[in-house]
Amino acid sequence: KYESLSRANVIESSNLSTRSDEDLKNADGYAIVWEDQDYKGWSMPFWANYGGQDHWDIDKPDNDKISSLEVYLNTVGMQSNLECFEDNGYKGLKLTVSTSVITSSIIDGANRIPNLKKIPRGRKNWGDAISSLRFSITDVGLK
C-alpha cells in the first residue's frame, strides 16, 4: 500500500481522493514519487488514462523532498510522461521522465530513477529539488 501524503499538503491533484492500487493497475500508466532515494520514505502515486493527466503542485513542508521516482506504462502504443518542475506552478527547469511500449512483447514498460541526485540540473542535481509534477499519457504516434 502507498503511504500517501496528507491532503493538507497538496494544493491540487485531480485524482488524489480516488487513488488505490486497483486504479494504478487499471490505468494506462502511472508514476510513483518517493521521499528518499531507493524508493523509501513517503510516496505519492499518480495515474492517468490516454488523453488525461494528473498533477501536483507541492506545498510546504513536502516540496523539494522527492529523491526517487518510477514511471510505468500498462498499454501498448502509448507513452507515459512525468514532468518534474523545480518551482511551484509548473515553472522553472523541467525534467521529463518517459516510458513507452511499442509492441505487445513488452508487457510492462518502466523507467525507474533510484537516486535523483545523479541526474544533473545545471550546476546542481534533481535530488530534493522538485516542487510541482504533471503526469500524462499520450499516443506514441505509430500508424
Disulfide bonds with the S-S distance in Angstrom:
none
